[in-house]
Amino acid sequence: MNILVCNERFLFRFGADRVMMIIAKGFRAAGHRVTMMANRYDRAVLEPFASQIIDAPTDQSAYDDLNEFTAGWLRNTWQQHFTADTQPDVALVGGWPFFEAIPVLRERAKAVVFLDCGAVPLAGYNETIRATLEKLSRLRRENLPACSLIVSISDFIARSQSIPDSSGHVPVRTVYCGADHMEMDLWPSAVSTPGGGTRGLGLLHSLRQQGRPTVFCFGRWEPGCYKNSDSVFELMRAIRATIPDCALLVLADPAQIDIPPDLQSTVYPISFPDDRDLSEIMRNADAGVSVSLWEGFNLPLAEMQWLGRPALALNLAAHPEVILHPWYLCQDLPEMARKTCEVLNGHGPDRKTRDAALQQFHR
């Protein structure tokens, strides 16, 4: 079967991109021919499994008009990209800028499947980004009813977005994201920040040798929006009141994070490690935290739990579906600080309860 996978970008450090590339890699392993179409991508990641990589252009349209431009470009250039033998049987669409292209793809492929990772909340973004997100929501409502199937990454997304946005006209199925993919060695070191993983691992080992408890804040650093990244400063101040020498590792470029003076020796940015190093960092950290105020799934939470490490998240969005055990859900940052301290001191769910929860999570 010929499968076309469309998304704005295929870059290793973004969760939705990562999920779509893992799916595409699985299609290829199952014997299908895979074509990847995007505005931006890490070529070194795609080449091992993509039979064809198509650059969707952006230079002839303003970003806000990119969906309309992409639909027209695809309609007018279709025969330049596909022959009778490579014509897609199925198109898998990830979203922007391919919403307006869904009807075009439906005319040419037997089926169009939308992978729904959800539209993020507007709070905290500037006026320009808010306008784009509002348009994205409108495009979802206008075009999702033309899909053959919507695959939601959580029941939370299915209930809150997939079913309402498709007006109930399209079958919706929840398929959770996998958590064992870090063992696949999917992302070559060439696409990571040079030295990022090595620096992070070296720092982690140094902190552990000093006897300092280490907490890893998984998920990319994005302050001022739903990711809520800068709230870790408040979290760490609360944790340090009980465990003064606790250290926090964050996935941020050191040049892009403004650490308060009182936390300079507490918060450590480690850039963007490749999967091998990230897996080792997760495996060796004493605990993980997510301070995000909204997640359609929270892939890093699942990744850390897969490795058997305790991870805490706020009790909202899809977190109740993904969390290893309800004890690790927190109503607010003070509760997260308290529970993190309990974990660092060897408390929390007992070994039997945790082992049973981990076995169920792996299943």
Buried (B, 14 or more C-beta within 10 A) or exposed (E): EBBBBBBBBBBBBBBBBBBBBBBBBBBBEEEBBBBBBBBEBBEEBBEEBBEBBBEBEBEEBEEEEBBBBBBBBBBEEBEEBBEEEEBBEBBBBBBBBBBBBBBBBBEBBEBBBBBBBBBBEBEBBEEEEEEBBEBBEEBBBBBBBBBBBBBBBBBBBBEBBBBEBBEEEBEBEBEBBBBEBBEEEBBBBEBBBEEBBBBBBEBBEEBBEEEBBBBBBBBBBBBEBBBBBBBBBEBBBBBBEBBEEBBBBBBBEEEEBEBEEEBEEBBBBBBBBBBBBBBBBBEBBBBBBBBBBBBBBBBBBBBBBBBBBBBBBBBBBBBBBBBBBEBBBBEEBEBBBEBBBBBBEEEBBEEEEBEEBBEEBEE
